[in-house]
Amino acid sequence: MKCREYKLPKIGLKVQVERKLRGYSQQDFAKICGLSKSQLCKIELNQYKTMTLETAYQIASKLDMGIDELIDLNQINYSN
């Protein structure tokens, strides 16, 4: 059974602002999230093609946010 993929709303600006408010450099924040700096840069610039919910959760948790605070679930396009 194939899992459905949903397009997540763009979260880059929120990630960037919250990261900077907490004093993290891109390099340091990427490392604690288990991402490369390049991956984090793409996320912050909304240039990622796909992102797993696990990655979004990891970012949210490292920012001391709930996943619902990071991703506005009302903006998800559920039509495929």
ChimeraX attribute file (.defattr): number of C-alpha atoms within 10 A of each C-alpha:
attribute: neighborCount
match mode: 1-to-1
recipient: residues
	/A:1	3
	/A:2	4
	/A:3	5
	/A:4	7
	/A:5	12
	/A:6	13
	/A:7	14
	/A:8	18
	/A:9	15
	/A:10	19
	/A:11	16
	/A:12	18
	/A:13	13
	/A:14	14
	/A:15	20
	/A:16	18
	/A:17	12
	/A:18	16
	/A:19	19
	/A:20	13
	/A:21	10
	/A:22	11
	/A:23	11
	/A:24	15
	/A:25	13
	/A:26	17
	/A:27	14
	/A:28	14
	/A:29	21
	/A:30	18
	/A:31	13
	/A:32	13
	/A:33	18
	/A:34	13
	/A:35	17
	/A:36	16
	/A:37	16
	/A:38	12
	/A:39	15
	/A:40	24
	/A:41	18
	/A:42	14
	/A:43	21
	/A:44	20
	/A:45	15
	/A:46	14
	/A:47	13
	/A:48	14
	/A:49	8
	/A:50	11
	/A:51	13
	/A:52	10
	/A:53	11
	/A:54	10
	/A:55	13
	/A:56	19
	/A:57	18
	/A:58	19
	/A:59	24
	/A:60	20
	/A:61	14
	/A:62	13
	/A:63	19
	/A:64	12
	/A:65	14
	/A:66	15
	/A:67	18
	/A:68	11
	/A:69	11
	/A:70	21
	/A:71	18
	/A:72	13
	/A:73	12
	/A:74	9
	/A:75	11
	/A:76	13
	/A:77	12
	/A:78	11
	/A:79	7
	/A:80	7
